């Protein structure tokens, strides 16, 4: 019984500290780069490889390559837990 009380207290404390506000931005994938740029004009557009869980910036070799990817906003990709690829970084 004491464990449940402790868990409830910890959850209330975390919610009170604003941890619930740290949720990821919803990911909005686009087929074309221009569509993504119109959606997020103040952000960079990256190519997200869903299979590998990484994103590529413009200028990298695998940017816009493959069938398991899509164009997304950089901030959305980062907040959704995808990491940047170091392949082809100049």
PyMOL commands that set and color helices and strands:
alter all, ss='L'
color gray80, all
select helices_A, chain A and resi 2-16+19-22+33-39+74-79
alter helices_A, ss='H'
color red, helices_A
select strands_A, chain A and resi 45-49+54-56+69-73+83-84
alter strands_A, ss='S'
color yellow, strands_A
deselect
rebuild
show_as cartoon
